[in-house]
Amino acid sequence: MYIAVIHYASDAVGDDITRAFGRTKFFVKSKTMRGDHVEMAVEVFCDDKDMTFAERIRAIEGVEDVTLIQYNGEYHG
């Protein structure tokens, strides 16, 4: 399981991002909008060998960056 943090310009790009996940199971956990920029945090269920969704998202015009964080479902702090 991963958390994908995606920064992009314009909320219109969000639909393209969700389509880019394809058959990969995911849940949008948060979406923060600052002016024309958006940060979306997505919980992604995938195999370490199949990260093609990240490359598809990076290729979308308007996507600034994609960060993948391995996540086991627990927060400590």
PDB file with SEQRES, HELIX, SHEET and CRYST1 records, atoms N, CA, C and O in Angstrom:
SEQRES   1 A   77  MET TYR ILE ALA VAL ILE HIS TYR ALA SER ASP ALA VAL          
SEQRES   2 A   77  GLY ASP ASP ILE THR ARG ALA PHE GLY ARG THR LYS PHE          
SEQRES   3 A   77  PHE VAL LYS SER LYS THR MET ARG GLY ASP HIS VAL GLU          
SEQRES   4 A   77  MET ALA VAL GLU VAL PHE CYS ASP ASP LYS ASP MET THR          
SEQRES   5 A   77  PHE ALA GLU ARG ILE ARG ALA ILE GLU GLY VAL GLU ASP          
SEQRES   6 A   77  VAL THR LEU ILE GLN TYR ASN GLY GLU TYR HIS GLY              
HELIX    1 AA1 VAL A   13  ALA A   20  1                                   8    
HELIX    2 AA2 THR A   52  ARG A   58  1                                   7    
SHEET    1 AA1 4 LYS A  25  ARG A  34  0                                        
SHEET    2 AA1 4 HIS A  37  PHE A  45 -1                                        
SHEET    3 AA1 4 TYR A   2  ALA A   9 -1                                        
SHEET    4 AA1 4 VAL A  63  GLN A  70 -1                                        
CRYST1    1.000    1.000    1.000  90.00  90.00  90.00 P 1           1          
ATOM      1  N   MET A   1       0.852  -1.172   0.000  1.00  0.00           N  
ATOM      2  CA  MET A   1       0.000   0.000   0.000  1.00  0.00           C  
ATOM      3  C   MET A   1       0.893   1.229   0.000  1.00  0.00           C  
ATOM      4  O   MET A   1       1.928   1.250   0.666  1.00  0.00           O  
ATOM      5  N   TYR A   2       0.495   2.251  -0.745  1.00  0.00           N  
ATOM      6  CA  TYR A   2       1.237   3.494  -0.845  1.00  0.00           C  
ATOM      7  C   TYR A   2       0.299   4.674  -0.676  1.00  0.00           C  
ATOM      8  O   TYR A   2      -0.909   4.569  -0.892  1.00  0.00           O  
ATOM      9  N   ILE A   3       0.874   5.786  -0.292  1.00  0.00           N  
ATOM     10  CA  ILE A   3       0.197   7.074  -0.378  1.00  0.00           C  
ATOM     11  C   ILE A   3       0.885   7.813  -1.523  1.00  0.00           C  
ATOM     12  O   ILE A   3       2.104   7.980  -1.517  1.00  0.00           O  
ATOM     13  N   ALA A   4       0.110   8.249  -2.490  1.00  0.00           N  
ATOM     14  CA  ALA A   4       0.637   9.047  -3.591  1.00  0.00           C  
ATOM     15  C   ALA A   4       0.236  10.491  -3.332  1.00  0.00           C  
ATOM     16  O   ALA A   4      -0.946  10.792  -3.164  1.00  0.00           O  
ATOM     17  N   VAL A   5       1.211  11.376  -3.299  1.00  0.00           N  
ATOM     18  CA  VAL A   5       0.946  12.806  -3.147  1.00  0.00           C  
ATOM     19  C   VAL A   5       1.237  13.431  -4.504  1.00  0.00           C  
ATOM     20  O   VAL A   5       2.358  13.366  -5.008  1.00  0.00           O  
ATOM     21  N   ILE A   6       0.213  14.034  -5.084  1.00  0.00           N  
ATOM     22  CA  ILE A   6       0.305  14.548  -6.453  1.00  0.00           C  
ATOM     23  C   ILE A   6       0.026  16.042  -6.429  1.00  0.00           C  
ATOM     24  O   ILE A   6      -1.005  16.479  -5.918  1.00  0.00           O  
ATOM     25  N   HIS A   7       0.949  16.825  -6.984  1.00  0.00           N  
ATOM     26  CA  HIS A   7       0.761  18.268  -7.124  1.00  0.00           C  
ATOM     27  C   HIS A   7       0.487  18.571  -8.584  1.00  0.00           C  
ATOM     28  O   HIS A   7       1.184  18.091  -9.477  1.00  0.00           O  
ATOM     29  N   TYR A   8      -0.538  19.372  -8.810  1.00  0.00           N  
ATOM     30  CA  TYR A   8      -0.859  19.727 -10.190  1.00  0.00           C  
ATOM     31  C   TYR A   8      -1.520  21.097 -10.247  1.00  0.00           C  
ATOM     32  O   TYR A   8      -2.037  21.611  -9.255  1.00  0.00           O  
ATOM     33  N   ALA A   9      -1.483  21.661 -11.440  1.00  0.00           N  
ATOM     34  CA  ALA A   9      -2.064  22.977 -11.669  1.00  0.00           C  
ATOM     35  C   ALA A   9      -3.446  22.783 -12.274  1.00  0.00           C  
ATOM     36  O   ALA A   9      -3.601  22.025 -13.232  1.00  0.00           O  
ATOM     37  N   SER A  10      -4.427  23.442 -11.741  1.00  0.00           N  
ATOM     38  CA  SER A  10      -5.791  23.436 -12.256  1.00  0.00           C  
ATOM     39  C   SER A  10      -6.551  22.189 -11.837  1.00  0.00           C  
ATOM     40  O   SER A  10      -6.088  21.068 -12.048  1.00  0.00           O  
ATOM     41  N   ASP A  11      -7.684  22.385 -11.260  1.00  0.00           N  
ATOM     42  CA  ASP A  11      -8.513  21.287 -10.786  1.00  0.00           C  
ATOM     43  C   ASP A  11      -9.008  20.415 -11.936  1.00  0.00           C  
ATOM     44  O   ASP A  11      -9.372  19.260 -11.717  1.00  0.00           O  
ATOM     45  N   ALA A  12      -9.028  20.946 -13.153  1.00  0.00           N  
ATOM     46  CA  ALA A  12      -9.490  20.182 -14.315  1.00  0.00           C  
ATOM     47  C   ALA A  12      -8.602  18.968 -14.580  1.00  0.00           C  
ATOM     48  O   ALA A  12      -9.067  17.991 -15.167  1.00  0.00           O  
ATOM     49  N   VAL A  13      -7.348  19.005 -14.167  1.00  0.00           N  
ATOM     50  CA  VAL A  13      -6.405  17.903 -14.374  1.00  0.00           C  
ATOM     51  C   VAL A  13      -6.773  16.707 -13.486  1.00  0.00           C  
ATOM     52  O   VAL A  13      -6.383  15.580 -13.792  1.00  0.00           O  
ATOM     53  N   GLY A  14      -7.497  16.924 -12.418  1.00  0.00           N  
ATOM     54  CA  GLY A  14      -7.845  15.868 -11.475  1.00  0.00           C  
ATOM     55  C   GLY A  14      -8.554  14.689 -12.114  1.00  0.00           C  
ATOM     56  O   GLY A  14      -8.295  13.543 -11.745  1.00  0.00           O  
ATOM     57  N   ASP A  15      -9.453  14.946 -13.075  1.00  0.00           N  
ATOM     58  CA  ASP A  15     -10.157  13.846 -13.756  1.00  0.00           C  
ATOM     59  C   ASP A  15      -9.184  12.988 -14.561  1.00  0.00           C  
ATOM     60  O   ASP A  15      -9.305  11.763 -14.583  1.00  0.00           O  
ATOM     61  N   ASP A  16      -8.215  13.635 -15.225  1.00  0.00           N  
ATOM     62  CA  ASP A  16      -7.210  12.881 -15.980  1.00  0.00           C  
ATOM     63  C   ASP A  16      -6.375  12.007 -15.049  1.00  0.00           C  
ATOM     64  O   ASP A  16      -6.014  10.883 -15.397  1.00  0.00           O  
ATOM     65  N   ILE A  17      -6.072  12.531 -13.867  1.00  0.00           N  
ATOM     66  CA  ILE A  17      -5.275  11.774 -12.894  1.00  0.00           C  
ATOM     67  C   ILE A  17      -6.033  10.535 -12.441  1.00  0.00           C  
ATOM     68  O   ILE A  17      -5.462   9.445 -12.409  1.00  0.00           O  
ATOM     69  N   THR A  18      -7.296  10.677 -12.092  1.00  0.00           N  
ATOM     70  CA  THR A  18      -8.049   9.513 -11.615  1.00  0.00           C  
ATOM     71  C   THR A  18      -8.192   8.465 -12.723  1.00  0.00           C  
ATOM     72  O   THR A  18      -8.178   7.269 -12.432  1.00  0.00           O  
ATOM     73  N   ARG A  19      -8.327   8.883 -13.978  1.00  0.00           N  
ATOM     74  CA  ARG A  19      -8.379   7.926 -15.087  1.00  0.00           C  
ATOM     75  C   ARG A  19      -7.046   7.208 -15.264  1.00  0.00           C  
ATOM     76  O   ARG A  19      -7.020   6.043 -15.660  1.00  0.00           O  
ATOM     77  N   ALA A  20      -5.934   7.891 -14.975  1.00  0.00           N  
ATOM     78  CA  ALA A  20      -4.596   7.316 -15.161  1.00  0.00           C  
ATOM     79  C   ALA A  20      -4.326   6.150 -14.215  1.00  0.00           C  
ATOM     80  O   ALA A  20      -3.441   5.337 -14.482  1.00  0.00           O  
ATOM     81  N   PHE A  21      -5.068   6.051 -13.120  1.00  0.00           N  
ATOM     82  CA  PHE A  21      -4.890   4.916 -12.218  1.00  0.00           C  
ATOM     83  C   PHE A  21      -5.342   3.606 -12.872  1.00  0.00           C  
ATOM     84  O   PHE A  21      -4.919   2.525 -12.464  1.00  0.00           O  
ATOM     85  N   GLY A  22      -6.195   3.711 -13.878  1.00  0.00           N  
ATOM     86  CA  GLY A  22      -6.647   2.519 -14.589  1.00  0.00           C  
ATOM     87  C   GLY A  22      -7.330   1.540 -13.652  1.00  0.00           C  
ATOM     88  O   GLY A  22      -8.257   1.908 -12.930  1.00  0.00           O  
ATOM     89  N   ARG A  23      -6.870   0.278 -13.662  1.00  0.00           N  
ATOM     90  CA  ARG A  23      -7.467  -0.773 -12.837  1.00  0.00           C  
ATOM     91  C   ARG A  23      -6.868  -0.825 -11.436  1.00  0.00           C  
ATOM     92  O   ARG A  23      -7.291  -1.640 -10.616  1.00  0.00           O  
ATOM     93  N   THR A  24      -5.893   0.031 -11.151  1.00  0.00           N  
ATOM     94  CA  THR A  24      -5.266   0.063  -9.829  1.00  0.00           C  
ATOM     95  C   THR A  24      -6.277   0.582  -8.807  1.00  0.00           C  
ATOM     96  O   THR A  24      -6.893   1.628  -9.015  1.00  0.00           O  
ATOM     97  N   LYS A  25      -6.447  -0.147  -7.708  1.00  0.00           N  
ATOM     98  CA  LYS A  25      -7.391   0.257  -6.661  1.00  0.00           C  
ATOM     99  C   LYS A  25      -6.826   1.451  -5.902  1.00  0.00           C  
ATOM    100  O   LYS A  25      -5.673   1.429  -5.473  1.00  0.00           O  
ATOM    101  N   PHE A  26      -7.639   2.493  -5.735  1.00  0.00           N  
ATOM    102  CA  PHE A  26      -7.193   3.700  -5.036  1.00  0.00           C  
ATOM    103  C   PHE A  26      -8.363   4.410  -4.383  1.00  0.00           C  
ATOM    104  O   PHE A  26      -9.519   4.233  -4.767  1.00  0.00           O  
ATOM    105  N   PHE A  27      -8.029   5.226  -3.376  1.00  0.00           N  
ATOM    106  CA  PHE A  27      -9.016   6.074  -2.700  1.00  0.00           C  
ATOM    107  C   PHE A  27      -8.399   7.448  -2.503  1.00  0.00           C  
ATOM    108  O   PHE A  27      -7.285   7.556  -1.991  1.00  0.00           O  
ATOM    109  N   VAL A  28      -9.102   8.496  -2.900  1.00  0.00           N  
ATOM    110  CA  VAL A  28      -8.641   9.861  -2.646  1.00  0.00           C  
ATOM    111  C   VAL A  28      -8.853  10.132  -1.164  1.00  0.00           C  
ATOM    112  O   VAL A  28      -9.973  10.031  -0.664  1.00  0.00           O  
ATOM    113  N   LYS A  29      -7.773  10.477  -0.460  1.00  0.00           N  
ATOM    114  CA  LYS A  29      -7.839  10.715   0.984  1.00  0.00           C  
ATOM    115  C   LYS A  29      -7.968  12.199   1.319  1.00  0.00           C  
ATOM    116  O   LYS A  29      -8.632  12.566   2.288  1.00  0.00           O  
ATOM    117  N   SER A  30      -7.332  13.049   0.514  1.00  0.00           N  
ATOM    118  CA  SER A  30      -7.458  14.490   0.751  1.00  0.00           C  
ATOM    119  C   SER A  30      -7.142  15.242  -0.533  1.00  0.00           C  
ATOM    120  O   SER A  30      -6.482  14.732  -1.439  1.00  0.00           O  
ATOM    121  N   LYS A  31      -7.634  16.460  -0.575  1.00  0.00           N  
ATOM    122  CA  LYS A  31      -7.404  17.331  -1.719  1.00  0.00           C  
ATOM    123  C   LYS A  31      -7.311  18.757  -1.172  1.00  0.00           C  
ATOM    124  O   LYS A  31      -8.261  19.263  -0.576  1.00  0.00           O  
ATOM    125  N   THR A  32      -6.175  19.392  -1.377  1.00  0.00           N  
ATOM    126  CA  THR A  32      -5.959  20.751  -0.889  1.00  0.00           C  
ATOM    127  C   THR A  32      -5.779  21.673  -2.084  1.00  0.00           C  
ATOM    128  O   THR A  32      -4.936  21.423  -2.946  1.00  0.00           O  
ATOM    129  N   MET A  33      -6.572  22.740  -2.138  1.00  0.00           N  
ATOM    130  CA  MET A  33      -6.498  23.684  -3.247  1.00  0.00           C  
ATOM    131  C   MET A  33      -5.946  25.010  -2.758  1.00  0.00           C  
ATOM    132  O   MET A  33      -6.471  25.607  -1.818  1.00  0.00           O  
ATOM    133  N   ARG A  34      -4.871  25.468  -3.411  1.00  0.00           N  
ATOM    134  CA  ARG A  34      -4.251  26.758  -3.094  1.00  0.00           C  
ATOM    135  C   ARG A  34      -4.158  27.552  -4.391  1.00  0.00           C  
ATOM    136  O   ARG A  34      -3.296  27.282  -5.228  1.00  0.00           O  
ATOM    137  N   GLY A  35      -5.026  28.510  -4.554  1.00  0.00           N  
ATOM    138  CA  GLY A  35      -5.032  29.269  -5.806  1.00  0.00           C  
ATOM    139  C   GLY A  35      -5.295  28.331  -6.970  1.00  0.00           C  
ATOM    140  O   GLY A  35      -6.309  27.634  -6.987  1.00  0.00           O  
ATOM    141  N   ASP A  36      -4.389  28.303  -7.950  1.00  0.00           N  
ATOM    142  CA  ASP A  36      -4.533  27.430  -9.107  1.00  0.00           C  
ATOM    143  C   ASP A  36      -3.843  26.087  -8.908  1.00  0.00           C  
ATOM    144  O   ASP A  36      -3.868  25.255  -9.815  1.00  0.00           O  
ATOM    145  N   HIS A  37      -3.226  25.847  -7.749  1.00  0.00           N  
ATOM    146  CA  HIS A  37      -2.488  24.611  -7.518  1.00  0.00           C  
ATOM    147  C   HIS A  37      -3.276  23.692  -6.586  1.00  0.00           C  
ATOM    148  O   HIS A  37      -3.957  24.146  -5.666  1.00  0.00           O  
ATOM    149  N   VAL A  38      -3.164  22.387  -6.847  1.00  0.00           N  
ATOM    150  CA  VAL A  38      -3.895  21.388  -6.073  1.00  0.00           C  
ATOM    151  C   VAL A  38      -2.916  20.312  -5.606  1.00  0.00           C  
ATOM    152  O   VAL A  38      -2.020  19.908  -6.347  1.00  0.00           O  
ATOM    153  N   GLU A  39      -3.102  19.857  -4.365  1.00  0.00           N  
ATOM    154  CA  GLU A  39      -2.366  18.716  -3.838  1.00  0.00           C  
ATOM    155  C   GLU A  39      -3.389  17.641  -3.504  1.00  0.00           C  
ATOM    156  O   GLU A  39      -4.325  17.881  -2.742  1.00  0.00           O  
ATOM    157  N   MET A  40      -3.209  16.462  -4.074  1.00  0.00           N  
ATOM    158  CA  MET A  40      -4.106  15.351  -3.812  1.00  0.00           C  
ATOM    159  C   MET A  40      -3.315  14.223  -3.163  1.00  0.00           C  
ATOM    160  O   MET A  40      -2.249  13.851  -3.654  1.00  0.00           O  
ATOM    161  N   ALA A  41      -3.832  13.676  -2.059  1.00  0.00           N  
ATOM    162  CA  ALA A  41      -3.235  12.516  -1.407  1.00  0.00           C  
ATOM    163  C   ALA A  41      -4.150  11.331  -1.675  1.00  0.00           C  
ATOM    164  O   ALA A  41      -5.350  11.381  -1.405  1.00  0.00           O  
ATOM    165  N   VAL A  42      -3.561  10.256  -2.215  1.00  0.00           N  
ATOM    166  CA  VAL A  42      -4.334   9.111  -2.654  1.00  0.00           C  
ATOM    167  C   VAL A  42      -3.755   7.839  -2.036  1.00  0.00           C  
ATOM    168  O   VAL A  42      -2.546   7.614  -2.099  1.00  0.00           O  
ATOM    169  N   GLU A  43      -4.608   7.010  -1.443  1.00  0.00           N  
ATOM    170  CA  GLU A  43      -4.189   5.705  -0.942  1.00  0.00           C  
ATOM    171  C   GLU A  43      -4.255   4.739  -2.126  1.00  0.00           C  
ATOM    172  O   GLU A  43      -5.301   4.590  -2.756  1.00  0.00           O  
ATOM    173  N   VAL A  44      -3.122   4.082  -2.424  1.00  0.00           N  
ATOM    174  CA  VAL A  44      -3.026   3.228  -3.605  1.00  0.00           C  
ATOM    175  C   VAL A  44      -2.671   1.806  -3.178  1.00  0.00           C  
ATOM    176  O   VAL A  44      -1.741   1.596  -2.399  1.00  0.00           O  
ATOM    177  N   PHE A  45      -3.408   0.849  -3.688  1.00  0.00           N  
ATOM    178  CA  PHE A  45      -3.152  -0.564  -3.425  1.00  0.00           C  
ATOM    179  C   PHE A  45      -2.540  -1.162  -4.682  1.00  0.00           C  
ATOM    180  O   PHE A  45      -3.233  -1.366  -5.679  1.00  0.00           O  
ATOM    181  N   CYS A  46      -1.234  -1.445  -4.635  1.00  0.00           N  
ATOM    182  CA  CYS A  46      -0.563  -1.950  -5.832  1.00  0.00           C  
ATOM    183  C   CYS A  46       0.607  -2.833  -5.449  1.00  0.00           C  
ATOM    184  O   CYS A  46       1.077  -2.831  -4.311  1.00  0.00           O  
ATOM    185  N   ASP A  47       1.060  -3.584  -6.435  1.00  0.00           N  
ATOM    186  CA  ASP A  47       2.234  -4.441  -6.305  1.00  0.00           C  
ATOM    187  C   ASP A  47       3.461  -3.572  -6.578  1.00  0.00           C  
ATOM    188  O   ASP A  47       3.424  -2.693  -7.438  1.00  0.00           O  
ATOM    189  N   ASP A  48       4.544  -3.817  -5.847  1.00  0.00           N  
ATOM    190  CA  ASP A  48       5.774  -3.047  -6.056  1.00  0.00           C  
ATOM    191  C   ASP A  48       6.268  -3.121  -7.496  1.00  0.00           C  
ATOM    192  O   ASP A  48       6.969  -2.223  -7.961  1.00  0.00           O  
ATOM    193  N   LYS A  49       5.908  -4.175  -8.191  1.00  0.00           N  
ATOM    194  CA  LYS A  49       6.378  -4.358  -9.563  1.00  0.00           C  
ATOM    195  C   LYS A  49       5.531  -3.599 -10.572  1.00  0.00           C  
ATOM    196  O   LYS A  49       5.958  -3.421 -11.713  1.00  0.00           O  
ATOM    197  N   ASP A  50       4.350  -3.149 -10.189  1.00  0.00           N  
ATOM    198  CA  ASP A  50       3.466  -2.472 -11.132  1.00  0.00           C  
ATOM    199  C   ASP A  50       3.180  -1.044 -10.692  1.00  0.00           C  
ATOM    200  O   ASP A  50       2.139  -0.753 -10.104  1.00  0.00           O  
ATOM    201  N   MET A  51       4.122  -0.166 -10.989  1.00  0.00           N  
ATOM    202  CA  MET A  51       3.974   1.251 -10.654  1.00  0.00           C  
ATOM    203  C   MET A  51       3.734   2.085 -11.913  1.00  0.00           C  
ATOM    204  O   MET A  51       4.023   3.281 -11.936  1.00  0.00           O  
ATOM    205  N   THR A  52       3.205   1.448 -12.954  1.00  0.00           N  
ATOM    206  CA  THR A  52       3.015   2.159 -14.216  1.00  0.00           C  
ATOM    207  C   THR A  52       2.038   3.326 -14.085  1.00  0.00           C  
ATOM    208  O   THR A  52       2.118   4.290 -14.846  1.00  0.00           O  
ATOM    209  N   PHE A  53       1.124   3.242 -13.132  1.00  0.00           N  
ATOM    210  CA  PHE A  53       0.180   4.341 -12.940  1.00  0.00           C  
ATOM    211  C   PHE A  53       0.920   5.645 -12.641  1.00  0.00           C  
ATOM    212  O   PHE A  53       0.484   6.711 -13.075  1.00  0.00           O  
ATOM    213  N   ALA A  54       2.035   5.574 -11.903  1.00  0.00           N  
ATOM    214  CA  ALA A  54       2.790   6.776 -11.543  1.00  0.00           C  
ATOM    215  C   ALA A  54       3.361   7.436 -12.788  1.00  0.00           C  
ATOM    216  O   ALA A  54       3.354   8.663 -12.896  1.00  0.00           O  
ATOM    217  N   GLU A  55       3.857   6.640 -13.731  1.00  0.00           N  
ATOM    218  CA  GLU A  55       4.390   7.197 -14.979  1.00  0.00           C  
ATOM    219  C   GLU A  55       3.280   7.789 -15.826  1.00  0.00           C  
ATOM    220  O   GLU A  55       3.475   8.822 -16.467  1.00  0.00           O  
ATOM    221  N   ARG A  56       2.118   7.149 -15.837  1.00  0.00           N  
ATOM    222  CA  ARG A  56       0.983   7.707 -16.595  1.00  0.00           C  
ATOM    223  C   ARG A  56       0.563   9.053 -16.005  1.00  0.00           C  
ATOM    224  O   ARG A  56       0.247   9.986 -16.743  1.00  0.00           O  
ATOM    225  N   ILE A  57       0.561   9.151 -14.672  1.00  0.00           N  
ATOM    226  CA  ILE A  57       0.180  10.412 -14.020  1.00  0.00           C  
ATOM    227  C   ILE A  57       1.214  11.491 -14.316  1.00  0.00           C  
ATOM    228  O   ILE A  57       0.855  12.624 -14.635  1.00  0.00           O  
ATOM    229  N   ARG A  58       2.501  11.145 -14.211  1.00  0.00           N  
ATOM    230  CA  ARG A  58       3.566  12.131 -14.481  1.00  0.00           C  
ATOM    231  C   ARG A  58       3.491  12.681 -15.902  1.00  0.00           C  
ATOM    232  O   ARG A  58       3.888  13.821 -16.146  1.00  0.00           O  
ATOM    233  N   ALA A  59       2.987  11.884 -16.834  1.00  0.00           N  
ATOM    234  CA  ALA A  59       2.924  12.292 -18.239  1.00  0.00           C  
ATOM    235  C   ALA A  59       1.781  13.264 -18.534  1.00  0.00           C  
ATOM    236  O   ALA A  59       1.735  13.852 -19.614  1.00  0.00           O  
ATOM    237  N   ILE A  60       0.870  13.435 -17.595  1.00  0.00           N  
ATOM    238  CA  ILE A  60      -0.276  14.321 -17.813  1.00  0.00           C  
ATOM    239  C   ILE A  60       0.179  15.774 -17.753  1.00  0.00           C  
ATOM    240  O   ILE A  60       0.878  16.181 -16.825  1.00  0.00           O  
ATOM    241  N   GLU A  61      -0.222  16.543 -18.748  1.00  0.00           N  
ATOM    242  CA  GLU A  61       0.127  17.957 -18.767  1.00  0.00           C  
ATOM    243  C   GLU A  61      -0.549  18.656 -17.595  1.00  0.00           C  
ATOM    244  O   GLU A  61      -1.755  18.520 -17.395  1.00  0.00           O  
ATOM    245  N   GLY A  62       0.226  19.398 -16.830  1.00  0.00           N  
ATOM    246  CA  GLY A  62      -0.276  20.094 -15.655  1.00  0.00           C  
ATOM    247  C   GLY A  62       0.148  19.434 -14.347  1.00  0.00           C  
ATOM    248  O   GLY A  62       0.070  20.059 -13.289  1.00  0.00           O  
ATOM    249  N   VAL A  63       0.598  18.172 -14.406  1.00  0.00           N  
ATOM    250  CA  VAL A  63       1.086  17.495 -13.203  1.00  0.00           C  
ATOM    251  C   VAL A  63       2.507  17.961 -12.937  1.00  0.00           C  
ATOM    252  O   VAL A  63       3.376  17.849 -13.801  1.00  0.00           O  
ATOM    253  N   GLU A  64       2.739  18.484 -11.741  1.00  0.00           N  
ATOM    254  CA  GLU A  64       4.053  19.011 -11.377  1.00  0.00           C  
ATOM    255  C   GLU A  64       4.962  17.930 -10.812  1.00  0.00           C  
ATOM    256  O   GLU A  64       6.135  17.855 -11.179  1.00  0.00           O  
ATOM    257  N   ASP A  65       4.429  17.081  -9.912  1.00  0.00           N  
ATOM    258  CA  ASP A  65       5.229  16.000  -9.348  1.00  0.00           C  
ATOM    259  C   ASP A  65       4.333  14.955  -8.710  1.00  0.00           C  
ATOM    260  O   ASP A  65       3.173  15.206  -8.386  1.00  0.00           O  
ATOM    261  N   VAL A  66       4.921  13.756  -8.539  1.00  0.00           N  
ATOM    262  CA  VAL A  66       4.241  12.628  -7.899  1.00  0.00           C  
ATOM    263  C   VAL A  66       5.204  12.049  -6.873  1.00  0.00           C  
ATOM    264  O   VAL A  66       6.335  11.696  -7.207  1.00  0.00           O  
ATOM    265  N   THR A  67       4.759  11.950  -5.634  1.00  0.00           N  
ATOM    266  CA  THR A  67       5.569  11.344  -4.568  1.00  0.00           C  
ATOM    267  C   THR A  67       4.847  10.091  -4.080  1.00  0.00           C  
ATOM    268  O   THR A  67       3.665  10.141  -3.741  1.00  0.00           O  
ATOM    269  N   LEU A  68       5.570   8.956  -4.046  1.00  0.00           N  
ATOM    270  CA  LEU A  68       5.006   7.707  -3.534  1.00  0.00           C  
ATOM    271  C   LEU A  68       5.634   7.403  -2.181  1.00  0.00           C  
ATOM    272  O   LEU A  68       6.857   7.385  -2.047  1.00  0.00           O  
ATOM    273  N   ILE A  69       4.794   7.163  -1.183  1.00  0.00           N  
ATOM    274  CA  ILE A  69       5.246   6.870   0.170  1.00  0.00           C  
ATOM    275  C   ILE A  69       4.680   5.515   0.568  1.00  0.00           C  
ATOM    276  O   ILE A  69       3.465   5.320   0.556  1.00  0.00           O  
ATOM    277  N   GLN A  70       5.558   4.576   0.920  1.00  0.00           N  
ATOM    278  CA  GLN A  70       5.079   3.268   1.360  1.00  0.00           C  
ATOM    279  C   GLN A  70       4.336   3.459   2.683  1.00  0.00           C  
ATOM    280  O   GLN A  70       4.774   4.222   3.544  1.00  0.00           O  
ATOM    281  N   TYR A  71       3.223   2.770   2.835  1.00  0.00           N  
ATOM    282  CA  TYR A  71       2.317   3.006   3.946  1.00  0.00           C  
ATOM    283  C   TYR A  71       1.749   1.669   4.415  1.00  0.00           C  
ATOM    284  O   TYR A  71       1.296   0.867   3.599  1.00  0.00           O  
ATOM    285  N   ASN A  72       1.772   1.429   5.710  1.00  0.00           N  
ATOM    286  CA  ASN A  72       1.244   0.155   6.226  1.00  0.00           C  
ATOM    287  C   ASN A  72      -0.094   0.320   6.946  1.00  0.00           C  
ATOM    288  O   ASN A  72      -0.584  -0.631   7.555  1.00  0.00           O  
ATOM    289  N   GLY A  73      -0.682   1.494   6.887  1.00  0.00           N  
ATOM    290  CA  GLY A  73      -1.989   1.709   7.505  1.00  0.00           C  
ATOM    291  C   GLY A  73      -1.932   2.266   8.897  1.00  0.00           C  
ATOM    292  O   GLY A  73      -2.979   2.502   9.499  1.00  0.00           O  
ATOM    293  N   GLU A  74      -0.751   2.488   9.438  1.00  0.00           N  
ATOM    294  CA  GLU A  74      -0.628   3.005  10.799  1.00  0.00           C  
ATOM    295  C   GLU A  74       0.185   4.298  10.809  1.00  0.00           C  
ATOM    296  O   GLU A  74       1.136   4.467  10.046  1.00  0.00           O  
ATOM    297  N   TYR A  75      -0.216   5.189  11.682  1.00  0.00           N  
ATOM    298  CA  TYR A  75       0.541   6.416  11.920  1.00  0.00           C  
ATOM    299  C   TYR A  75       1.064   6.383  13.336  1.00  0.00           C  
ATOM    300  O   TYR A  75       0.327   6.026  14.255  1.00  0.00           O  
ATOM    301  N   HIS A  76       2.306   6.741  13.533  1.00  0.00           N  
ATOM    302  CA  HIS A  76       2.876   6.845  14.876  1.00  0.00           C  
ATOM    303  C   HIS A  76       3.379   8.268  15.066  1.00  0.00           C  
ATOM    304  O   HIS A  76       3.920   8.862  14.133  1.00  0.00           O  
ATOM    305  N   GLY A  77       3.210   8.814  16.240  1.00  0.00           N  
ATOM    306  CA  GLY A  77       3.735  10.151  16.417  1.00  0.00           C  
ATOM    307  C   GLY A  77       3.466  10.742  17.732  1.00  0.00           C  
ATOM    308  O   GLY A  77       3.866  11.877  17.992  1.00  0.00           O  
TER     309      GLY A  77                                                      
END                                                                             
